[in-house]
Amino acid sequence: MENIVYVVHCIDTEGPVYESLEATFERIHDIFGYDFEPSKSTLKKLQNKEIDLNGNEDAVANLVAPKRIQMNETWDQIDAMLDRITSAEFRARYADSYGNGWIYNWFCLDNVGYTGLNPRRRDLGYHNVFDHYRRYNRYHGITCDSIQWHFHPLPINKDAHRSGTTFLNSDHIYNILTRRVIEREWFPAVYRPGFHTERPDSNFFLEQWIPFDYANQATENYQGQPDLSGSRFGDWRRAPKTWIPYHPSHDDYQTPGNCRRWIARCLNMEARLREITHADIDLAYREAQTHGASLLSFTNHDFRDMSPEIDKVWNMIVKVDRQYPKVKFKHVTAIEGMRKTLGINDLYAPEFEVELQRKKAASVLTVRSQHPIFGPQPFLALKTRGNQFYWENLDFDDTQQWSYTFDFNNVWIDQIETIGIAANTSAGVVEVVNLDVASGTLRRTVHNQESVHTS
């Protein structure tokens, strides 16, 4: 039996981001409280630590380092980067122990719900980022990479460049997923948290539908950046510092417990804090040597040039790799990494049976699953004839059987255009079923299974 470190590169995929010189100085003020007249010369001095900041010189220089403020500002710039880093030559340069090239996992964000400012010129709209990456992969015939889900909780001010921590303060999270089910016949199996942040409401939400969560940023480096330190964002101080995924507890996502989903550790490649280190990678190798497998994952963003960060991390990996001749490393997708590390082998689909009985007083949708699903119920998506989208709970009829009633209490079936059903298995096999109400036509799609089919 081989000892393997499974390597997963997770990208928080958000599309182009623009930052003006004035915005950079605004961030300095917001985070550290310093007021400077924006200028390139002052920026250069701050980067070179030439201004006395009463002990904050290193932290401010880190915040405004050239590598952090150089952005991919347009889709053309992102595509130019993708042309480089998805090429066969680039992937092969960073091959694993088996000669396999680098693999990308694109966790796509929907920039929606923002009614305030958008100074970073984010591409607002449902599916925009998801569609761009899916089109790019299809056009270039890329099949080794995966697309998964990333979500930014909305701040109260609804500014697109601000950060929130609350999942369920709006219906946008449901609109994103209902549209993905019905309009794209897709549902996520893996999640990466926006701002690296989870809270009780996101913990409960993910427990219902998403089996794999690359979120744990437990590390020693928590200091130096006031807006990110402590419990403010990305708080994983109590979580296990291990490269073996764990089940979280109900009341504290950071501590191991009896919840369903798996949380994997995922550190930053190049960031102001919680960066992956040589010691972190060494631990992954020691755990693989002891347990037979470990899951080494790390994350960055698509709005910066990713190639220097890939080079940096890969060089650390191969340096550690030389010290462990009995351990190999392998590039994998986020789903495969979880499955291989945890020994998950049953790749059955739910195999839904969907029936709609139409009557005058009420119409009843019945959903049966031939195999167990992840979570208590499938995700139910409804699209009205007026092009509005809703998520609804199902009623629980029996083991692996649910129903939903269309009547005077909520909505009549004649008002519904499409009904979508989606669920994962515990192995991350996704099944999506869409029912066209008018014709009765069912369309079924299965993702993340060895034998993927559409009917």
SULURNOR-V95553 format. One record per helix or strand. SS is the DSSP state (H for helix, E for strand). FROM is the first residue (numbers start at 1). TO is the last residue. Records with the same first field share a line. If there is no record, write none. Layout:
BEGIN
SS: FROM-TO + FROM-TO
END
This chain:
BEGIN
E: 3-13 + 105-108 + 111-111 + 125-125 + 146-151 + 190-193 + 212-216 + 246-248 + 256-256 + 262-265 + 267-268 + 275-275 + 293-301 + 327-331 + 352-357 + 363-369 + 379-384 + 389-392 + 395-398 + 401-406 + 416-424 + 430-436 + 442-447 + 454-454
H: 21-32 + 40-47 + 57-63 + 66-69 + 75-85 + 88-93 + 128-139 + 172-184 + 194-196 + 200-209 + 278-291 + 307-321 + 334-342 + 413-415
END
